[in-house]
Amino acid sequence: MLDNMPRGTICIEDIEIGMMRHVSKVVSDRDIEMFAEVSTDHNPVHLDDDYAQDTIFEGRIAHGMLTAGLVSAVIGEQLPGHGTVYLGQSLKFLAPVRPGDYVRAEVEVTAIDHSKRRVTMDTRCLVDGKKVLIGEATVLAPSRKFD
């Protein structure tokens, strides 16, 4: 039955409360530049060293949504994985992510509604063990019954 499910996909029937997955990435200058290009957000706090030095951040920072995108990567690639449909995401940005920071994005299953194929997850990103982003995601998980 799982032959049609992409490798790494976890179906709703196999998801359990407390399951966790993560992805880690060093945020590079190139990542920030590419995100600015694709999002059309060219705020100089992300791109201009001189400008950013005079802000409350005292230097350039990555776009918050670039960091949040790492959460999306975990959900779309690992838990539940391919075939997942994002239904909602809350985000709270706690600290800036800077070029060169090693970010760990984590998701943890906190609730499951099997009848609706909905999964709720705590989401967070950390730099040096410190939370820089927290939130909650709700997704529609793939099912073996619909492959």
Secondary structure, 3 states (H helix, E strand, C coil): CHHHCCCCCCCHHHCCCCCEEEEEEECCHHHHHHHHHHHCCCCHHHHCHHHHHCCCCCCCCCCHHHHHHHHHHHHHHCCCCCCCEEEEEEEEECCCCCCCCEEEEEEEEEEEECCCCEEEEEEEEEECCEEEEEEEEEEECCCHHHC
